[in-house]
Amino acid sequence: MPEPGAAPRRSPQGVPYSDLPHIVNADGLHLFCRYWEPAGQPRALVFIAHGAGEHCGPYDEMAQKLKELSLLVFAHDHVGHGQSEGDRMNIKDFQIYIRDSLQHIDLMKSRHPDLPVFIVGHSMGGAISILTACERPGDFAGVVLIAPLVQMNPESATPFKVFMAKLLNHMVPSLTMGSIESKWLSRDKRQVEAYDADELNYHGGMRVSFGMQLMAAVERMEREIPSISWPFLLLHGDADKLCDIRGSRMMHDNSPSTDKKIKIYEGGYHALHHDLPEVAESVLKELTTWITEHIPATTSQEAQ
Ligand SMILES: O=C(c1ccc2nc(C3CCCCC3)oc2c1)N1CC(N2CCN(c3ncccn3)CC2)C1
């Protein structure tokens, strides 16, 4: 409880968190949450992990589709993103994203103990999803990964550039690197304009220290992939200029999971779920179908 008379904690946009759905993470930071609850009894829980520099608002359309299928969808803005507290798009340890995700997932599981849990993650949110599922390998009915960050692009992250990033991280960690233009992230101009106009997105350059955390997450995933046994669906565009599709191919080919699927979108850009309408529609169809097919039959259904 806040100290008596203390000023209310407010979001970066100045809104008191007492007026916003939120959780407080282990570091005392307020994380803005969104919930899409079906009218009747939910069939499953779905946690959406957004990517770097964005927030969970743009996943509303996806969440509404899942809610229509009686799935209870929930998400939060990661530390330093959107309406949550924290230094903008910066983190001292990537594990914080995973810890906070597990905190939110555990909260929702405590409210719905008998429901299967799924995770959907995009880009860096895909890395968060993978490492979260790796921490609780038996807890998730499935993981859907949309253009996940799994591997660095060998053209952009050359050994020399990685060496320089590590050197700069020791010298000037807050130095910002160049950022990819949003027009290379989606072929739908309206989506690009909406992304660029969204003030809840981070539009600055990526700090070297943040890039190092992403690289550390990539190295962690490389070590984890040979032991991944949970079900997953990978959706990736082969024209992705940010998160190399080779990472998704490597995960699909090298994980021992017996329930894995990869769907490649020819010409697809990074933000597949916000790419051309026919691609975005297909992504929604693929993930909603895959999730509903992976909801275990309930004992009452089995009895029929
Ligand atoms: O999670 C990410 C993201 C951002 C920058 C990244 N840089 C790396 C490299 C850096 C060097 C070390 C290895 C990793 O990985 C990144 C992931 N993103 C980009 C965000 N998406 C959100 C949706 N987008 C969108 N939406 C609508 C219209 C246009 N774009 C595209 C950008 C999420």
The ligand as an SDF file (V2000), in Angstrom:
LIG
                    3D

 33 38  0  0  0  0  0  0  0  0999 V2000
   11.2260   -6.7750  -30.7300 O   0  0  0  0  0  0  0  0  0  0  0  0
   11.5000   -6.0480  -31.6610 C   0  0  0  0  0  0  0  0  0  0  0  0
   12.9190   -5.7820  -32.0400 C   0  0  0  0  0  0  0  0  0  0  0  0
   13.3400   -4.4880  -32.2680 C   0  0  0  0  0  0  0  0  0  0  0  0
   14.6690   -4.2420  -32.6060 C   0  0  0  0  0  0  0  0  0  0  0  0
   15.5560   -5.3060  -32.6620 C   0  0  0  0  0  0  0  0  0  0  0  0
   16.9030   -5.3490  -32.9190 N   0  0  0  0  0  0  0  0  0  0  0  0
   17.2580   -6.6170  -32.7900 C   0  0  0  0  0  0  0  0  0  0  0  0
   18.6770   -7.0940  -32.9720 C   0  0  0  0  0  0  0  0  0  0  0  0
   19.6420   -5.9890  -32.5210 C   0  0  0  0  0  0  0  0  0  0  0  0
   21.0920   -6.4620  -32.5750 C   0  0  0  0  0  0  0  0  0  0  0  0
   21.2850   -7.6810  -31.6950 C   0  0  0  0  0  0  0  0  0  0  0  0
   20.3370   -8.7850  -32.1160 C   0  0  0  0  0  0  0  0  0  0  0  0
   18.8900   -8.3230  -32.0930 C   0  0  0  0  0  0  0  0  0  0  0  0
   16.2110   -7.3920  -32.5010 O   0  0  0  0  0  0  0  0  0  0  0  0
   15.1260   -6.5620  -32.4100 C   0  0  0  0  0  0  0  0  0  0  0  0
   13.8110   -6.8310  -32.1070 C   0  0  0  0  0  0  0  0  0  0  0  0
   10.5270   -5.4470  -32.3450 N   0  0  0  0  0  0  0  0  0  0  0  0
   10.4770   -4.5730  -33.4960 C   0  0  0  0  0  0  0  0  0  0  0  0
    9.0270   -4.2660  -33.1190 C   0  0  0  0  0  0  0  0  0  0  0  0
    8.0560   -4.4200  -34.1730 N   0  0  0  0  0  0  0  0  0  0  0  0
    6.7140   -4.1050  -33.6780 C   0  0  0  0  0  0  0  0  0  0  0  0
    5.7120   -4.1600  -34.8010 C   0  0  0  0  0  0  0  0  0  0  0  0
    6.1970   -3.4420  -35.9670 N   0  0  0  0  0  0  0  0  0  0  0  0
    5.3900   -2.7990  -36.8530 C   0  0  0  0  0  0  0  0  0  0  0  0
    4.0770   -2.7920  -36.6590 N   0  0  0  0  0  0  0  0  0  0  0  0
    3.3060   -2.1730  -37.5680 C   0  0  0  0  0  0  0  0  0  0  0  0
    3.8560   -1.5330  -38.6630 C   0  0  0  0  0  0  0  0  0  0  0  0
    5.2380   -1.5450  -38.8120 C   0  0  0  0  0  0  0  0  0  0  0  0
    6.0130   -2.1930  -37.8900 N   0  0  0  0  0  0  0  0  0  0  0  0
    7.5670   -3.6700  -36.3630 C   0  0  0  0  0  0  0  0  0  0  0  0
    8.4610   -3.4990  -35.2400 C   0  0  0  0  0  0  0  0  0  0  0  0
    9.1100   -5.3910  -32.1300 C   0  0  0  0  0  0  0  0  0  0  0  0
  1  2  2  0
  2  3  1  0
  2 18  1  0
  3  4  1  0
  3 17  2  0
  4  5  2  0
  5  6  1  0
  6  7  1  0
  6 16  2  0
  7  8  2  0
  8  9  1  0
  8 15  1  0
  9 10  1  0
  9 14  1  0
 10 11  1  0
 11 12  1  0
 12 13  1  0
 13 14  1  0
 15 16  1  0
 16 17  1  0
 18 19  1  0
 18 33  1  0
 19 20  1  0
 20 21  1  0
 20 33  1  0
 21 22  1  0
 21 32  1  0
 22 23  1  0
 23 24  1  0
 24 25  1  0
 24 31  1  0
 25 26  1  0
 25 30  2  0
 26 27  2  0
 27 28  1  0
 28 29  2  0
 29 30  1  0
 31 32  1  0
M  END
$$$$
